[in-house]
Amino acid sequence: MSRWELVQQQYPTKLELTESETHHLPYTTKESFMANIQGERILFAKFGSEAIYSRGVGHTWKFEDGREPVKEAHFKASFVDYGLVDNLDYHTGTAEFRGKEIKYDKKNYHWTYLNNRPVNFHTPSERNTPAEDVTAWLPRPGIQTYIFLTGLPILLPQSMTSYLALYP
């Protein structure tokens, strides 16, 4: 039986967390509950396979079995590719990659941009492509032109291609 299951058995009366207590949870926790222990609200959360607890907002999180504090490095390491992002906030699951804001999808264990496109850490940014390389895609008279709407190529008629050439 896991440590989390033992903690759940130990405290059969589980209460819901307040909104501020919910914001105090590390983002990658899977389950949580609050127990009233001798008149004090104690928060419990499943962190990986471990059980952690906190005496509430503003208090540190500790491993339930050894009572050792959970370090910031532990929380950050619970995010895939955490070493490749900047300004990681382990409470909100947000960070930055190459100057753009990203968020962590804890159900699918990957990072996405705010427009929900997946972050690819292992290829160069398309924004770093020099402008000279892009000019080959501009419409020219007598050449068939494709535009992409929602990722699908559409062949434009020659008359429309000439129209697009007026608006570079």
C-alpha positions in Angstrom: 0.0 0.0 0.0 1.4 3.4 -0.9 2.1 6.2 1.6 -0.8 8.2 0.1 -3.3 5.4 0.6 -2.1 5.0 4.2 -2.7 8.7 4.8 -6.2 8.5 3.3 -7.0 5.6 5.6 -5.6 7.5 8.6 -7.9 10.4 8.1 -11.3 9.1 7.0 -13.1 12.5 7.4 -11.8 14.5 4.5 -12.9 18.1 4.0 -12.7 20.2 0.9 -10.1 22.9 0.6 -10.9 26.6 0.5 -10.0 28.6 -2.6 -6.9 30.0 -1.0 -5.8 26.5 0.1 -6.4 25.2 -3.4 -4.0 27.9 -4.7 -1.4 26.8 -2.1 -1.3 23.3 -3.7 1.7 22.6 -5.9 0.3 22.4 -9.5 1.4 18.8 -10.2 -0.4 17.3 -7.2 -3.1 14.8 -8.2 -5.4 14.6 -5.2 -5.8 16.5 -2.0 -8.0 16.9 1.0 -8.0 18.8 4.3 -8.3 17.2 7.7 -9.2 18.9 11.0 -6.5 17.6 13.4 -7.0 18.9 17.0 -8.8 22.0 15.7 -6.1 22.8 13.0 -6.6 22.6 9.3 -4.0 20.4 7.8 -3.7 20.0 4.0 -2.7 16.7 2.5 -1.8 16.2 -1.2 -0.6 13.3 -3.3 2.8 14.3 -4.9 3.9 11.6 -7.2 3.6 8.5 -5.1 4.3 10.4 -1.9 2.0 12.1 0.6 2.8 15.7 1.6 1.2 18.0 4.0 1.1 21.7 5.0 -0.3 23.5 8.0 -2.0 25.9 5.5 -1.4 28.9 3.3 2.0 30.5 4.0 3.4 27.3 5.5 5.9 24.9 3.9 5.0 21.5 2.5 6.6 18.5 4.2 6.9 14.8 3.3 4.4 13.0 5.5 6.6 10.0 6.3 9.8 11.8 7.3 8.5 15.3 8.0 11.3 16.7 5.9 10.5 19.9 4.0 9.7 19.5 0.3 12.3 21.7 -1.5 11.5 23.9 -4.4 13.8 21.7 -6.5 11.4 18.7 -5.8 8.4 20.7 -7.0 10.2 21.9 -10.2 11.4 18.4 -11.0 7.8 17.2 -11.1 7.4 19.0 -14.5 8.6 17.3 -17.7 11.5 19.3 -19.3 11.6 21.7 -16.3 15.2 22.4 -17.0 14.4 23.9 -20.4 11.9 26.6 -19.2 12.4 29.9 -17.4 10.5 31.5 -14.5 8.7 28.2 -13.6 5.9 28.9 -11.1 5.2 25.5 -9.5 1.9 26.7 -7.9 0.3 27.8 -11.2 2.1 25.5 -13.7 3.2 28.4 -15.9 6.7 29.3 -17.2 8.4 30.9 -20.2 10.2 29.4 -23.2 12.1 31.6 -25.6 10.3 34.6 -24.2 6.8 33.2 -24.6 4.4 32.2 -21.9 3.6 28.5 -21.6 1.5 26.4 -19.3 1.8 22.8 -18.2 -0.8 20.2 -19.1 -0.7 17.9 -16.0 -3.1 15.4 -17.5 -0.9 14.7 -20.6 2.5 15.7 -19.0 3.6 18.3 -21.6 3.9 22.0 -22.0 1.7 24.1 -24.3 1.7 27.7 -25.4 -1.3 29.8 -24.3 -3.0 29.1 -27.6 -2.8 25.4 -26.7 -0.2 24.5 -29.3 2.4 22.1 -27.9 5.9 23.4 -27.1 8.7 21.6 -29.0 11.8 22.0 -27.0 14.1 20.1 -29.4 13.8 22.0 -32.7 14.9 25.6 -33.5 12.2 28.2 -33.3 10.5 29.0 -36.6 10.6 32.7 -35.6 14.4 32.5 -36.0 14.1 31.9 -39.8 15.6 34.8 -41.7 13.1 37.0 -43.6 15.0 36.2 -46.9 13.9 32.6 -46.6 10.2 33.6 -46.4 10.2 35.7 -49.6 10.0 32.5 -51.7 6.5 32.0 -50.4 5.2 35.4 -51.5 2.8 35.3 -54.5 4.2 36.1 -57.9 2.2 36.5 -61.2 2.0 33.3 -63.2 2.8 31.0 -60.2 0.2 29.0 -58.4 -0.2 30.0 -54.8 -1.3 28.1 -51.8 -2.6 29.6 -48.6 -3.0 27.7 -45.4 -6.2 27.9 -43.3 -6.3 25.7 -40.2 -3.3 23.8 -41.6 -5.0 22.7 -44.9 -3.5 24.0 -48.2 -5.9 25.7 -50.6 -4.9 26.3 -54.2 -5.8 29.9 -55.2 -7.1 30.8 -58.6 -4.7 32.9 -60.7 -6.9 35.9 -60.4 -6.7 35.7 -56.6 -3.0 35.3 -56.7 -2.6 38.6 -58.6 -4.9 40.2 -56.0 -2.7 39.0 -53.1 0.4 40.3 -54.9 -1.0 43.8 -54.4 -0.9 43.4 -50.6 2.6 42.1 -49.6 
